Amino acid sequence: PPYGACNLGSLNLTRFVQHPFAEHPRVDFGDLRAVTSVATRFLDNVHDISLFPLKAQEKAAGASRRIGLGITGLADMFAMLGLRYGSQASINLTQQIMSTIRDTAYRTSIAIAQEKGAFPELDKIKYGASPFVLALSHDIQDAISQHGIRNSHLLAVAPTGSISLLANNVSSGIEPIHAFKTQRCVRGADGQEVTFDVEDAAWYQYKALHGASAVLPAHFVQSADVCAEDRLHMMAVVQSCVDNAISKSLVLPESASAQDIGLVLLQAWELGLKGISVFRMGPGS
């Protein structure tokens, strides 16, 4: 919103995988709930320690206490669990993970409201009538009606390009693995460009376990291997659990025509997506 603050944080999903690449890997949902609760409190506290250049910014941020807790490393998590990105099993798991994060964040925000007060602009009647809140479980809705809630919005999925690189180059946000191995170019302190190799975290870990010459399992896929339909359905299931917005690019091959792009946009509209970025590979892209 006008003068609003961007108070974001992302959970690295690869850190919640137990026994990655083993015969029976699993997601530790207990740990996920615990860290989600801490992260929600962490981001709420950011409001209180932040210094704003303009009074209008401080007023807008304080009125809603909006935060945006999200995820990164989704595709790497799938690789560790033996799931192909976009498969029905991966979509079902994503729904379970995102609903767990959503419900935990909301319950934590309600608990903080009991301790410190609800966000100043809360109108319980209007808030409780919003479609997203009406889709929450009845116990969460009842708790909001009784105690209020600390933050107007709690969830967002940012691109996380830079922070994912710092987290050992896990796959960014909810995107497929961009490439198992690629190069990045940065400008050094002397102004000269420096190029260096970058390896995807899951790919690197698998090679470390099985040897550099090991053949990758079929579920290990890169961005170019994931079709538009699978990307759209993944985006839709994530968006259904997010009250702010999500970032997701849809990469099409260079051969994609204007009609192909139109069909993708139509399907995105049919799925009820808030928005989408379409990117066609090729010279100049």
Secondary structure as the mmCIF struct_conf table of DSSP 4:
data_model
#
loop_
_struct_conf.conf_type_id
_struct_conf.id
_struct_conf.beg_label_comp_id
_struct_conf.beg_label_asym_id
_struct_conf.beg_label_seq_id
_struct_conf.end_label_comp_id
_struct_conf.end_label_asym_id
_struct_conf.end_label_seq_id
TURN_TY1_P TURN_TY1_P1 PRO A 2 TYR A 3
STRN STRN1 LEU A 8 ASN A 12
HELX_RH_3T_P HELX_RH_3T_P1 LEU A 13 PHE A 16
STRN STRN2 VAL A 17 GLN A 18
BEND BEND1 HIS A 19 HIS A 19
TURN_TY1_P TURN_TY1_P2 PRO A 20 PHE A 21
BEND BEND2 ALA A 22 HIS A 24
STRN STRN3 ARG A 26 VAL A 27
HELX_RH_AL_P HELX_RH_AL_P1 PHE A 29 ILE A 49
BEND BEND3 PRO A 53 LEU A 54
HELX_RH_AL_P HELX_RH_AL_P2 LYS A 55 SER A 64
STRN STRN4 GLY A 68 THR A 72
HELX_RH_AL_P HELX_RH_AL_P3 LEU A 74 LEU A 81
TURN_TY1_P TURN_TY1_P3 GLY A 82 GLY A 82
TURN_TY1_P TURN_TY1_P4 TYR A 85 GLY A 86
BEND BEND4 SER A 87 SER A 87
HELX_RH_AL_P HELX_RH_AL_P4 GLN A 88 LYS A 116
TURN_TY1_P TURN_TY1_P5 PRO A 120 GLU A 121
HELX_RH_AL_P HELX_RH_AL_P5 LYS A 124 GLY A 128
TURN_TY1_P TURN_TY1_P6 ALA A 129 ALA A 129
BEND BEND5 SER A 130 SER A 130
HELX_RH_AL_P HELX_RH_AL_P6 PRO A 131 LEU A 134
TURN_TY1_P TURN_TY1_P7 ALA A 135 ALA A 135
BEND BEND6 LEU A 136 LEU A 136
HELX_RH_AL_P HELX_RH_AL_P7 HIS A 138 HIS A 147
BEND BEND7 ARG A 150 ARG A 150
BEND BEND8 SER A 152 SER A 152
STRN STRN5 LEU A 155 LEU A 155
STRN STRN6 VAL A 157 VAL A 157
HELX_RH_AL_P HELX_RH_AL_P8 GLY A 161 LEU A 166
TURN_TY1_P TURN_TY1_P8 ALA A 167 ASN A 168
BEND BEND9 ASN A 169 ASN A 169
HELX_LH_PP_P HELX_LH_PP_P1 VAL A 170 SER A 172
TURN_TY1_P TURN_TY1_P9 GLY A 173 ILE A 174
HELX_LH_PP_P HELX_LH_PP_P2 GLU A 175 PRO A 176
STRN STRN7 ILE A 177 ILE A 177
BEND BEND10 PHE A 180 PHE A 180
STRN STRN8 LYS A 181 ARG A 187
TURN_TY1_P TURN_TY1_P10 ALA A 189 ASP A 190
BEND BEND11 GLY A 191 GLY A 191
STRN STRN9 GLU A 193 GLU A 199
HELX_RH_AL_P HELX_RH_AL_P9 ALA A 201 HIS A 210
TURN_TY1_P TURN_TY1_P11 ALA A 212 SER A 213
HELX_LH_PP_P HELX_LH_PP_P3 ALA A 214 PRO A 217
TURN_TY1_P TURN_TY1_P12 ALA A 218 HIS A 219
STRN STRN10 GLN A 222 GLN A 222
HELX_RH_3T_P HELX_RH_3T_P2 SER A 223 ASP A 225
BEND BEND12 VAL A 226 VAL A 226
HELX_RH_AL_P HELX_RH_AL_P10 ALA A 228 GLN A 239
TURN_TY1_P TURN_TY1_P13 SER A 240 CYS A 241
BEND BEND13 ASP A 243 ASN A 244
STRN STRN11 ILE A 246 ILE A 246
STRN STRN12 SER A 249 LEU A 252
TURN_TY1_P TURN_TY1_P14 GLU A 254 SER A 255
HELX_RH_AL_P HELX_RH_AL_P11 ALA A 258 GLU A 270
TURN_TY1_P TURN_TY1_P15 LEU A 271 GLY A 272
BEND BEND14 LYS A 274 LYS A 274
STRN STRN13 SER A 277 ARG A 280
BEND BEND15 GLY A 282 GLY A 282
TURN_TY1_P TURN_TY1_P16 PRO A 283 GLY A 284
#
